[in-house]
């Protein structure tokens, strides 16, 4: 395993959190792993929405966003990103890692 693979393997579990009873990764973390801006990740997911299940991602509420920022120091920049009344490309999303419970 290369150094980069070791770093990624160590980082991923630390970035997984539970929101609404689902294990998720925040869009900013997922974009960082792919090496793309968060805005581009969200844009590509929207453009290819037909390829994903409907419950693949959800928008964070203001309370969820506040809690995530309080828990995860590396996401402090989300504190200043708007939630409502902005371009859909600038909203914060959580991406499900496993199918939701039925």
C-alpha positions as CSV (number, residue, x, y, z in Angstrom):
1,X,0.0,0.0,0.0
2,X,1.3,3.5,-0.9
3,X,1.6,6.3,1.6
4,X,-1.3,8.1,-0.1
5,X,-3.5,5.0,0.3
6,X,-2.5,4.7,4.0
7,X,-3.4,8.3,4.6
8,X,-6.8,7.9,2.9
9,X,-7.5,4.7,4.7
10,X,-6.8,6.5,8.0
11,X,-8.8,9.6,7.2
12,X,-12.1,8.0,5.9
13,X,-13.3,6.5,9.2
14,X,-12.7,9.7,11.0
15,X,-14.9,11.6,8.5
16,X,-17.9,9.3,8.7
17,X,-20.7,10.5,11.0
18,X,-24.3,9.5,11.8
19,X,-27.0,12.0,10.9
20,X,-30.7,11.1,10.8
21,X,-29.8,7.5,11.7
22,X,-27.6,7.1,8.6
23,X,-23.8,6.8,8.3
24,X,-22.9,9.7,6.0
25,X,-20.0,11.8,4.8
26,X,-20.4,15.6,4.4
27,X,-20.0,16.8,0.9
28,X,-16.8,18.9,1.8
29,X,-15.1,15.7,3.1
30,X,-16.1,13.6,0.1
31,X,-14.9,16.3,-2.3
32,X,-11.6,16.5,-0.5
33,X,-11.1,12.8,-0.9
34,X,-11.7,13.1,-4.6
35,X,-9.5,16.2,-4.9
36,X,-12.3,18.4,-6.3
37,X,-14.0,21.6,-5.0
38,X,-17.2,20.8,-3.0
39,X,-19.2,23.0,-5.5
40,X,-18.1,20.7,-8.4
41,X,-18.9,17.5,-6.5
42,X,-22.5,18.7,-5.8
43,X,-22.8,20.0,-9.4
44,X,-21.8,16.6,-10.9
45,X,-24.1,14.7,-8.6
46,X,-27.0,16.9,-9.7
47,X,-26.1,16.5,-13.3
48,X,-26.1,12.7,-12.9
49,X,-29.0,12.4,-10.5
50,X,-30.5,9.5,-12.4
51,X,-27.5,7.4,-11.6
52,X,-28.1,7.6,-7.8
53,X,-30.9,6.4,-5.6
54,X,-33.2,9.1,-4.3
55,X,-32.0,8.7,-0.7
56,X,-28.3,8.9,-1.7
57,X,-28.0,12.4,-0.3
58,X,-29.9,15.0,1.7
59,X,-29.5,18.6,2.5
60,X,-28.5,19.5,6.1
61,X,-30.8,21.6,8.2
62,X,-29.4,24.6,9.9
63,X,-29.4,22.7,13.2
64,X,-27.6,19.7,11.7
65,X,-25.0,22.0,10.1
66,X,-24.4,23.8,13.4
67,X,-23.9,20.5,15.2
68,X,-21.6,19.2,12.5
69,X,-19.4,22.3,12.6
70,X,-19.3,22.1,16.5
71,X,-18.2,18.5,16.4
72,X,-15.8,18.6,13.5
73,X,-13.1,21.2,13.7
74,X,-12.0,20.6,10.1
75,X,-15.4,21.7,8.9
76,X,-15.3,25.1,10.5
77,X,-15.5,26.7,7.1
78,X,-19.1,25.4,6.8
79,X,-20.0,27.8,9.6
80,X,-20.0,30.6,7.1
81,X,-21.6,28.9,4.1
82,X,-25.3,29.8,3.6
83,X,-28.1,27.3,3.8
84,X,-31.3,28.9,2.6
85,X,-32.0,31.3,-0.3
86,X,-28.8,30.6,-2.2
87,X,-27.8,28.7,-5.4
88,X,-28.3,25.0,-5.0
89,X,-24.6,24.6,-5.8
90,X,-23.7,26.3,-2.5
91,X,-25.8,24.2,-0.1
92,X,-24.3,21.6,2.3
93,X,-25.2,18.0,1.7
94,X,-24.6,14.6,3.4
95,X,-24.0,11.6,1.3
96,X,-25.3,8.2,2.5
97,X,-22.7,5.4,2.8
98,X,-25.2,2.6,3.3
99,X,-28.8,2.1,2.4
100,X,-31.2,3.7,4.8
101,X,-33.0,1.5,7.3
102,X,-36.5,0.6,6.3
